[in-house]
Each structure stands twice: as structure tokens, then as C-alpha cells.
Amino acid sequence: MSLLKRIESARPGTGPAATPGLPAAPGGPGVPAPPSGGPPVAPAARLMTSGPVRESFRDVKFRIQNRVIQDLDPKLDLSNQVEVRRQIEEIFGKVIDEEGLALTRAERVRMLEQITDEIIGLGPLEPLLRDESITEVMVNGPRQVYIERSGKLELTNVVFQNDDHVMRIIDRIIAPIGRRVDESSPMVDARLTDGSRVNAIIPPLSLVGPVITIRKFSASPFTVDDLIRFGTATPEMFDFLKACVEARLNIFVSGGTGSGKTTTLNVLSSFIPNDERIVTIEDAAELQLRQEHVVTLESRPPNIEGRGAIPIRELVRNSLRMRPDRIIVGECRSGEALDMLQAMNTGHDGSMSTGHANSPRDMLARLETMVLMAGVDLPLRAIREQIASAVDLIVHQSRLKDGTRKITHITEVQGMEGDVIVMQDVFVFEQTGVVEGKIQGRLKPTGIRPKFVEKFEVMGIHLPPGLFGFNF
């Protein structure tokens, strides 16, 4: 987006999403008045200007922002963030002095940051995106912004001016990647420059105004030590999972939305030896593999005309012609499950993926459903035989009521008995109680020795005695 367009979209009451005829705020013409029904401005947030009119911090900010935008050089190169910030700071200081505003140092710094965020950033969302403790940002219309921190939802005091303000931020997110959102196409998926995943849905589908959901992307991916520290799993469980990855078992990570499946898949992927060729396939690239030989593929949605979509299923089929040692699919949602199972059954051992399910048994049922979604006319028994033959292990993860994320089951898929797929838990989470709102429990082995342990021995992988709750 050019500087001129970005400035226009930052200008309150202007830009492509602006509503004509907005009333002027007390601070000056062209500035929209705060929406009716909004929270009252606290006395501490009120400022006394040189004149007799008392204005809120927000009104003054909009007025100063207008003047800064007017004085900025429209030919300024927006990619030169340092120069843009320098000009904004210089013009801001000059305007403040001319207006004779009685601002404290803290108010002056806060106002400059907010104006800068509006002009070259994502406005009110910028402080939330900079906070590394926040994992998700949810904008439910202009007056309600939630965050997720430590697995718990919190309502913030962040507000937008109105629906148009939220729409301008959405436009700013999707413009660089050539997407659009309007009444004819009211839903859009996008990605921020740091890799964070964004979903936006607007009226008439949303009845609360424009809604933005941002799944933040961690600059430094979690490691085994991090997950052990969080209590997600025990060192013994990761010793076992490391052996499973090195022995080239096919693994599915299952769990509900926000349970940490992708994080766990990323950690499991870190166990893959560095001398293997890995092909990753995702809707939005979230995996952060550290190996040298990684090919990252990303599906493509349809263009504005509704053409040109490349789904995950097509990428899975194409990956088979790329000589992969391992195929990692970020998430199986539909017919690509059939192609994934066929790859697992035709020499691409050690492949991994994730899927939404409430338990390991549910994951198998979901795989059956997804295979049927591929449009093939296969009897159910044949599908189950494919699944039992392809999948060796299911790692199930849950987000518990206290917000913690734990691997609750590591389950072996043993094979078929009649028309039923036989499964056996190797590790389970046993809840023992609740203390001060925190769920207490332990991750423990079941005492069952998996059948594929013999494969470990053949490959020279030796697990510590007593790992499964007994010596063998």
C-alpha cells in the first residue's frame, strides 16, 4: 500500500471504508465523534487545552493525528520505517508546541505511539501484537477486544472508533496479499508479516460488526524443555515420542481448537534427523522446522474471480513427486486425509499430521469421515484397514478448564480385529483433583508395552528401562 493510501486509511472518517457525513468531533472538522453508547472517558484522561474547551485524550489525539497526516510528505517511502517514524515524531512535536497542549511526558509518549500505530501499523492492535505473553487476539466489533493469555480469555480496554475503523485495519492487513473483503466476499483468511494467522468476517454475516481473530505466531518456537516446563508432557513421554519419530512411525496429533496441536507437531518435527528431505504442507505456514532440507508448501485460496485455488489435497499429491523422506501436513480437514493415508502406506514412513478430535478414538472416526469426503466409493472396512495400516500412533492433546494444555493420551494403533480398529493407550493423564482452580494430576505410563518397540531395537534405538512402568 502506498504512503498516500495508507495515510488516507489512517485518517479518521476517510478511506475506502469510511461513511460519508460523519459528524465532526469537538476537536475539529473531519474528526468523527466517539460512537454513542461508548464507555465514559475517565477524568484522568481529560486534557485542558489553551482554550476554554475541555477535550478527552482521544479527541485531542484524533485532532493531532489529522494535522500530522496533513504535514507528512506523501512521497515518503513507507518501507523506510525509521525515516517515517522520524518525520512523524518531528511533526508531532511541532504540532504539540503550536497547540500549546499541557501534556504530561507519559501522555505525550502514549499519544505519539498511538498516532504512529495508526499511520504505519495496525492501530489499536499494535500493543497487543507486541505483547509476547498474548497468544490470540479477538476483535468482536469496535467496542469489545479479547485476548488469550496463558490459555485464559481476558477482556481488554482496547476500543476502536467505530465499524469503519475496524474495516480500515482489515483492509490494511489484506491489501499487501491481494485479498479483498466486502459484502460479496465477507470472509477472508490472511497472514501478517510475522506469520501470524488472521481471519476476518464482516456484516452481513457478523451481527456484531467486523470481527478479527489473530492467532499469533511465535518468533521463537517452543522446545521440548518449554513443554516439559509448562507441564504439557513429561521427559519420559518425550523420550518415547523422540524414539517414535526416529523409528519413522506415522503419527497423528489430535485435539480440540486451541489445544496446542501445531506446537506439539512442531516439537515432534524437531526430532527428525537433519539428513532427511522434509516437505511440509499447510493452509497457513506455521511450522518452524530447523532442519536444513525443508520444502514448505502453502495452499492457495481462490482469487477475486473465484478461480485459481490450490487445495491441500493437490499439494499432497504433488509432494509425492518431490522425493520426500517425510511429509508433514499441518492439518487434515477433508479429502486430503485419503492421500495422506495412501502416502503413509506406500513407503513414506515417518509422516505426521494433525486433526480436530475429542479423543484418539474420535480421531480415527474423523479420518474415516474425511476419507469419505474425498468422494471415493470405498466400503467402511476397506477405509478402516487403510487407517489401521497407515497410522501407528495418536498423540492427543487437550486444553483443560484451567487453561493448561496437556498431552492426555499417547495411543498405539495396533491393527484390526473384525471390523474394529484396536487401540491401546501407552501414556495417559490421570486427574487427581483441583486446587485453587488449578487441575492436579499426573502423566503416567499405563504399563503396556507397545508392539512397535521391537522396531526400535532393530533400528538401534534403546529406551530406558522402566519407561512404560515396568522393566523389560
C-alpha positions as CSV (number, residue, x, y, z in Angstrom):
1,M,0.0,0.0,0.0
2,S,1.4,3.4,-0.9
3,L,2.0,6.0,1.8
4,L,-0.8,8.2,0.4
5,K,-3.3,5.4,0.5
6,R,-2.2,4.3,4.0
7,I,-2.4,7.9,5.3
8,E,-5.9,8.2,3.8
9,S,-6.9,4.9,5.5
10,A,-5.5,6.2,8.8
11,R,-7.3,9.5,8.6
12,P,-10.4,9.3,10.9
13,G,-13.6,9.4,8.8
14,T,-11.9,8.8,5.5
15,G,-10.6,6.0,3.4
16,P,-12.4,3.3,1.4
17,A,-14.4,2.1,4.4
18,A,-15.4,5.5,5.7
19,T,-19.0,6.6,6.0
20,P,-19.8,9.9,4.4
21,G,-21.3,12.6,6.5
22,L,-19.7,11.7,9.9
23,P,-20.3,14.4,12.4
24,A,-17.3,16.5,13.5
25,A,-15.8,15.9,16.9
26,P,-15.3,18.8,19.3
27,G,-11.6,18.7,18.4
28,G,-12.1,20.0,14.8
29,P,-13.6,19.3,11.4
30,G,-13.2,15.9,9.8
31,V,-12.7,14.0,13.1
32,P,-15.6,11.6,13.9
33,A,-17.2,11.9,17.3
34,P,-16.8,8.9,19.6
35,P,-19.6,6.4,19.0
36,S,-22.7,6.8,21.1
37,G,-23.0,4.3,24.0
38,G,-19.3,4.0,24.5
39,P,-17.7,4.0,27.9
40,P,-17.3,7.4,29.5
41,V,-13.8,8.9,29.5
42,A,-12.2,8.8,32.9
43,P,-11.3,12.2,34.4
44,A,-7.6,11.4,34.3
45,A,-7.9,11.0,30.6
46,R,-9.2,14.6,30.1
47,L,-6.8,17.3,29.0
48,M,-7.0,21.1,29.3
49,T,-6.1,22.9,26.1
50,S,-5.0,26.5,25.9
51,G,-8.7,27.4,25.1
52,P,-11.7,27.1,27.4
53,V,-12.9,23.8,25.9
54,R,-12.0,20.6,27.8
55,E,-11.3,17.7,25.4
56,S,-10.7,14.0,26.0
57,F,-7.4,12.4,25.3
58,R,-8.9,10.6,22.4
59,D,-10.4,13.7,20.8
60,V,-7.1,15.5,21.1
61,K,-5.3,12.5,19.6
62,F,-7.6,12.5,16.6
63,R,-7.1,16.2,16.0
64,I,-3.3,16.0,16.3
65,Q,-3.3,12.9,14.1
66,N,-5.1,14.8,11.4
67,R,-2.5,17.5,11.4
68,V,0.4,15.1,11.4
69,I,-1.1,13.3,8.4
70,Q,-1.6,16.5,6.5
71,D,2.0,17.6,7.1
72,L,3.6,14.2,6.2
73,D,5.4,14.0,2.8
74,P,3.1,11.8,0.6
75,K,6.2,10.7,-1.4
76,L,7.8,9.2,1.7
77,D,8.9,5.6,1.2
78,L,6.8,3.6,3.6
79,S,9.3,0.7,3.7
80,N,11.8,3.1,5.3
81,Q,10.2,2.7,8.8
82,V,13.0,4.7,10.5
83,E,12.5,7.7,8.3
84,V,8.7,7.6,8.5
85,R,8.8,7.4,12.3
86,R,11.4,10.3,12.4
87,Q,9.1,12.5,10.4
88,I,6.0,11.6,12.4
89,E,7.9,12.4,15.7
90,E,9.2,15.7,14.3
91,I,5.8,16.9,13.0
92,F,4.1,15.7,16.2
93,G,6.4,17.7,18.4
94,K,5.9,20.8,16.3
95,V,2.1,20.5,16.3
96,I,2.0,19.9,20.1
97,D,4.1,23.1,20.6
98,E,1.9,25.1,18.3
99,E,-1.3,23.9,20.0
100,G,0.2,24.7,23.5
101,L,-1.2,21.4,24.9
102,A,-0.5,20.7,28.6
103,L,0.6,17.0,28.2
104,T,2.5,15.0,30.7
105,R,5.5,13.2,29.5
106,A,3.6,9.8,29.7
107,E,0.6,11.2,27.8
108,R,2.9,12.7,25.1
109,V,4.7,9.3,24.6
110,R,1.4,7.4,24.6
111,M,-0.2,9.8,22.1
112,L,2.9,9.6,19.7
113,E,2.8,5.8,19.9
114,Q,-0.9,5.6,19.1
115,I,-0.6,8.0,16.2
116,T,2.4,6.2,14.8
117,D,0.5,2.8,15.1
118,E,-2.5,4.3,13.2
119,I,-0.4,5.6,10.3
120,I,2.1,2.8,9.7
121,G,0.8,-0.1,11.9
122,L,-2.5,-1.8,12.8
123,G,-3.8,0.9,15.1
124,P,-5.1,-0.2,18.5
125,L,-4.0,-3.8,17.8
126,E,-0.3,-3.0,17.7
127,P,0.3,-3.1,21.5
128,L,-1.4,-6.4,21.7
129,L,0.6,-7.9,18.9
130,R,3.8,-6.7,20.5
131,D,3.0,-8.4,23.8
132,E,4.7,-11.8,23.7
133,S,2.5,-13.2,26.5
134,I,-0.6,-12.9,24.3
135,T,-1.3,-15.9,22.1
136,E,-4.6,-14.8,20.4
137,V,-6.4,-11.5,19.7
138,M,-10.1,-11.4,19.1
139,V,-11.9,-8.3,18.0
140,N,-15.7,-8.6,18.3
141,G,-16.8,-5.4,16.7
142,P,-15.3,-2.0,17.6
143,R,-16.1,-2.0,21.4
144,Q,-15.0,-5.4,22.5
145,V,-11.5,-6.8,22.2
146,Y,-10.5,-10.0,23.9
147,I,-7.1,-11.7,24.2
148,E,-5.9,-15.1,25.2
149,R,-3.1,-15.3,27.7
150,S,-1.9,-18.5,29.5
151,G,-4.9,-20.3,28.0
152,K,-7.4,-17.9,29.5
153,L,-9.6,-15.2,27.8
154,E,-9.4,-11.6,29.1
155,L,-11.4,-8.6,28.0
156,T,-9.1,-5.6,27.3
157,N,-9.8,-1.9,27.4
158,V,-8.8,-1.5,23.7
159,V,-11.6,0.0,21.6
160,F,-11.9,1.2,18.0
161,Q,-13.7,4.4,16.9
162,N,-16.5,2.5,15.0
163,D,-17.1,-0.3,12.5
164,D,-15.3,1.7,9.8
165,H,-12.2,1.9,11.9
166,V,-12.1,-1.9,12.2
167,M,-12.7,-2.2,8.5
168,R,-9.7,0.0,7.7
169,I,-7.5,-2.2,9.8
170,I,-8.8,-5.3,8.0
171,D,-8.1,-3.6,4.6
172,R,-4.6,-2.8,5.8
173,I,-4.0,-6.4,6.7
174,I,-5.2,-8.0,3.5
175,A,-4.2,-5.3,0.9
176,P,-0.5,-6.4,0.7
177,I,-1.5,-10.0,-0.2
178,G,-4.1,-9.1,-2.8
179,R,-7.2,-10.2,-0.9
180,R,-10.4,-8.3,-0.5
181,V,-13.4,-8.4,1.9
182,D,-16.8,-6.8,1.1
183,E,-20.5,-7.8,1.1
184,S,-19.9,-10.1,-1.8
185,S,-17.0,-11.8,-0.1
186,P,-17.5,-11.2,3.6
187,M,-14.9,-13.7,4.9
188,V,-11.1,-13.7,4.4
189,D,-8.0,-15.5,5.7
190,A,-4.7,-13.8,5.7
191,R,-1.3,-13.7,7.3
192,L,0.7,-10.9,8.9
193,T,4.3,-10.2,8.0
194,D,5.5,-12.1,11.1
195,G,3.5,-15.2,10.1
196,S,0.5,-14.7,12.5
197,R,-2.7,-16.2,11.1
198,V,-5.7,-13.8,10.6
199,N,-9.4,-14.5,10.0
200,A,-11.9,-11.7,9.3
201,I,-15.6,-11.8,8.9
202,I,-17.8,-8.8,8.4
203,P,-21.5,-7.9,8.2
204,P,-24.0,-9.1,7.0
205,L,-22.6,-12.5,8.2
206,S,-21.4,-11.0,11.5
207,L,-24.1,-9.2,13.5
208,V,-21.7,-7.5,16.0
209,G,-19.7,-5.6,13.4
210,P,-16.4,-6.6,11.7
211,V,-14.7,-9.5,13.6
212,I,-11.0,-10.1,13.5
213,T,-9.3,-13.2,15.0
214,I,-5.5,-13.3,15.1
215,R,-3.6,-16.4,16.1
216,K,-0.2,-15.0,16.9
217,F,3.0,-16.5,15.5
218,S,5.8,-17.1,18.0
219,A,9.2,-15.8,16.7
220,S,11.0,-18.4,18.7
221,P,9.1,-21.8,18.6
222,F,8.6,-23.8,21.8
223,T,11.1,-26.5,22.5
224,V,10.8,-29.8,24.4
225,D,12.1,-28.1,27.5
226,D,9.4,-25.5,27.2
227,L,6.6,-28.1,27.0
228,I,8.1,-30.0,29.9
229,R,8.2,-26.8,32.0
230,F,4.6,-26.0,31.1
231,G,3.5,-29.4,32.2
232,T,2.3,-30.4,28.7
233,A,4.2,-33.7,28.9
234,T,6.9,-35.5,31.0
235,P,10.5,-36.1,29.9
236,E,9.8,-39.8,29.7
237,M,6.9,-39.2,27.2
238,F,9.2,-37.1,25.0
239,D,11.9,-39.8,25.2
240,F,9.3,-42.2,23.9
241,L,8.0,-39.8,21.2
242,K,11.6,-39.0,20.0
243,A,12.1,-42.7,19.6
244,C,8.8,-43.0,17.6
245,V,9.9,-40.2,15.2
246,E,13.4,-41.6,14.7
247,A,11.9,-45.1,14.1
248,R,9.7,-43.5,11.3
249,L,6.3,-44.2,12.8
250,N,3.3,-42.4,11.3
251,I,1.9,-40.0,13.8
252,F,-1.3,-38.0,14.1
253,V,-1.7,-35.3,16.7
254,S,-5.3,-34.8,17.7
255,G,-7.1,-32.3,19.9
256,G,-9.6,-29.5,20.0
257,T,-9.3,-26.0,18.7
258,G,-6.5,-24.1,20.6
259,S,-5.3,-27.2,22.3
260,G,-1.7,-26.7,21.0
261,K,-1.7,-29.4,18.2
262,T,0.6,-27.3,15.9
263,T,3.0,-26.6,18.7
264,T,3.3,-30.3,19.6
265,L,3.7,-31.2,15.9
266,N,6.5,-28.6,15.6
267,V,8.3,-30.2,18.6
268,L,7.8,-33.7,17.2
269,S,9.2,-32.5,13.8
270,S,12.3,-31.3,15.6
271,F,13.2,-34.9,16.3
272,I,13.5,-35.7,12.5
273,P,17.2,-36.3,11.6
274,N,18.9,-33.4,9.7
275,D,19.8,-35.6,6.7
276,E,16.2,-36.2,5.5
277,R,14.2,-34.3,2.9
278,I,11.0,-32.9,4.6
279,V,8.0,-31.5,2.7
280,T,5.6,-29.5,4.8
281,I,2.1,-28.7,3.5
282,E,-0.2,-26.1,5.3
283,D,-3.1,-23.7,4.8
284,A,-1.1,-21.0,6.5
285,A,2.6,-21.7,7.2
286,E,3.0,-22.0,10.9
287,L,5.5,-24.9,11.3
288,Q,9.1,-23.7,12.0
289,L,11.4,-26.6,11.3
290,R,15.1,-26.1,12.0
291,Q,16.4,-28.8,9.7
292,E,18.4,-27.8,6.6
293,H,16.5,-29.7,3.9
294,V,12.9,-28.5,4.2
295,V,10.5,-27.6,1.4
296,T,7.5,-25.5,2.6
297,L,4.3,-25.6,0.6
298,E,1.2,-23.5,1.2
299,S,-2.3,-23.9,-0.2
300,R,-3.8,-21.0,-2.2
301,P,-7.4,-19.7,-1.9
302,P,-9.4,-18.7,-4.9
303,N,-8.7,-15.2,-6.4
304,I,-11.3,-12.4,-6.7
305,E,-12.9,-14.1,-9.6
306,G,-13.2,-17.3,-7.6
307,R,-10.6,-19.2,-9.6
308,G,-7.0,-20.4,-9.1
309,A,-7.5,-22.3,-5.8
310,I,-4.8,-24.9,-5.0
311,P,-6.1,-27.0,-2.1
312,I,-4.0,-29.1,0.3
313,R,-5.1,-32.3,-1.3
314,E,-3.5,-31.3,-4.6
315,L,-0.3,-30.3,-2.8
316,V,-0.2,-33.7,-1.0
317,R,-0.4,-35.5,-4.4
318,N,2.2,-33.2,-5.8
319,S,4.6,-33.8,-2.9
320,L,4.7,-37.5,-3.7
321,R,6.6,-36.5,-6.9
322,M,9.1,-34.4,-4.9
323,R,11.1,-37.3,-3.4
324,P,10.2,-36.6,0.2
325,D,11.6,-38.6,3.1
326,R,8.8,-37.2,5.3
327,I,5.5,-35.5,4.5
328,I,4.1,-33.2,7.2
329,V,0.6,-31.9,6.7
330,G,-0.3,-29.1,9.1
331,E,-3.9,-30.2,9.4
332,C,-6.1,-32.7,7.7
333,R,-9.6,-31.4,7.3
334,S,-11.1,-33.1,4.2
335,G,-10.3,-35.4,1.3
336,E,-6.5,-34.9,1.7
337,A,-6.7,-37.5,4.5
338,L,-7.1,-40.2,1.9
339,D,-4.0,-39.0,0.0
340,M,-2.1,-38.8,3.3
341,L,-3.1,-42.3,4.3
342,Q,-2.0,-43.6,0.9
343,A,1.3,-41.9,1.2
344,M,1.8,-43.4,4.6
345,N,1.0,-46.8,3.1
346,T,3.3,-46.5,0.1
347,G,6.7,-46.0,1.6
348,H,6.5,-42.5,3.1
349,D,7.0,-43.7,6.7
350,G,7.5,-41.1,9.4
351,S,4.9,-38.8,8.1
352,M,2.9,-36.6,10.5
353,S,-0.3,-34.5,10.6
354,T,-2.9,-33.1,13.0
355,G,-6.7,-33.3,13.2
356,H,-9.6,-32.0,15.3
357,A,-11.0,-34.6,17.6
358,N,-12.1,-35.1,21.2
359,S,-10.2,-38.4,21.8
360,P,-7.9,-40.8,20.0
361,R,-10.8,-43.0,19.1
362,D,-12.6,-39.9,17.7
363,M,-9.6,-39.1,15.6
364,L,-10.0,-42.5,13.8
365,A,-13.7,-41.8,13.2
366,R,-12.8,-38.3,11.9
367,L,-10.3,-39.9,9.5
368,E,-13.0,-42.2,8.2
369,T,-15.3,-39.2,7.6
370,M,-12.5,-37.3,5.9
371,V,-11.7,-40.2,3.5
372,L,-15.4,-40.4,2.5
373,M,-15.2,-36.6,1.8
374,A,-12.7,-37.4,-0.9
375,G,-15.6,-38.7,-3.0
376,V,-14.3,-42.2,-3.3
377,D,-16.8,-45.2,-3.1
378,L,-14.9,-47.4,-0.6
379,P,-16.5,-49.8,1.9
380,L,-16.0,-48.8,5.5
381,R,-14.0,-51.9,6.3
382,A,-11.5,-51.0,3.5
383,I,-11.2,-47.5,4.9
384,R,-10.5,-48.8,8.3
385,E,-7.9,-51.2,7.0
386,Q,-6.2,-48.3,5.3
387,I,-6.2,-46.3,8.6
388,A,-5.0,-49.2,10.8
389,S,-2.2,-50.0,8.3
390,A,-1.1,-46.4,7.9
391,V,-1.3,-44.8,11.4
392,D,1.0,-46.1,14.1
393,L,0.4,-43.6,16.9
394,I,-2.0,-40.9,18.0
395,V,-0.9,-38.1,20.4
396,H,-4.0,-36.5,21.8
397,Q,-3.7,-33.0,23.4
398,S,-6.4,-31.1,25.4
399,R,-6.8,-27.6,26.8
400,L,-8.1,-28.2,30.3
401,K,-10.6,-26.0,32.2
402,D,-7.8,-24.1,33.9
403,G,-6.3,-23.1,30.6
404,T,-3.4,-25.5,30.7
405,R,-2.6,-27.6,27.7
406,K,-1.6,-31.2,28.2
407,I,-0.9,-34.3,26.2
408,T,-3.6,-36.6,27.7
409,H,-3.1,-39.7,25.6
410,I,-0.4,-41.3,23.6
411,T,-2.2,-44.2,22.0
412,E,-0.9,-47.1,19.8
413,V,-3.0,-48.2,16.8
414,Q,-2.5,-51.9,16.9
415,G,-4.5,-53.2,13.9
416,M,-7.9,-54.7,13.0
417,E,-10.0,-57.2,14.9
418,G,-13.0,-58.0,12.8
419,D,-14.4,-54.6,11.7
420,V,-12.9,-52.7,14.6
421,I,-9.6,-50.8,14.8
422,V,-7.8,-51.9,18.0
423,M,-6.1,-49.2,20.0
424,Q,-4.0,-49.2,23.2
425,D,-3.1,-46.3,25.5
426,V,0.7,-46.1,26.3
427,F,0.6,-42.9,28.4
428,V,-2.4,-41.2,29.9
429,F,-3.1,-38.1,32.0
430,E,-4.8,-39.0,35.3
431,Q,-6.5,-36.1,37.0
432,T,-6.4,-36.3,40.8
433,G,-8.3,-33.1,41.8
434,V,-8.5,-29.3,41.6
435,V,-6.6,-26.9,43.9
436,E,-7.3,-23.2,43.8
437,G,-8.7,-23.6,40.3
438,K,-5.7,-25.5,39.0
439,I,-6.2,-29.0,37.8
440,Q,-3.9,-31.5,39.6
441,G,-2.9,-34.8,38.0
442,R,0.0,-36.8,36.6
443,L,1.0,-38.1,33.2
444,K,1.8,-41.7,33.7
445,P,2.6,-44.9,31.7
446,T,-0.2,-47.5,31.5
447,G,2.2,-50.4,31.9
448,I,1.5,-51.7,28.4
449,R,4.5,-52.3,26.1
450,P,3.7,-51.1,22.5
451,K,4.1,-53.7,19.8
452,F,6.4,-51.5,17.7
453,V,9.0,-51.4,20.4
454,E,10.6,-54.3,18.6
455,K,11.1,-51.9,15.7
456,F,13.1,-49.7,18.0
457,E,15.5,-52.5,18.8
458,V,16.1,-53.4,15.2
459,M,16.9,-49.7,14.4
460,G,19.3,-49.5,17.3
461,I,17.0,-47.2,19.4
462,H,17.2,-48.1,23.1
463,L,14.7,-46.7,25.6
464,P,15.5,-46.5,29.3
465,P,14.3,-49.5,31.4
466,G,11.0,-48.8,33.2
467,L,9.8,-46.2,30.7
468,F,6.4,-48.0,30.4
469,G,6.0,-48.5,34.1
470,F,8.0,-51.8,34.3
471,N,11.4,-53.2,33.4
472,F,11.7,-55.2,30.2
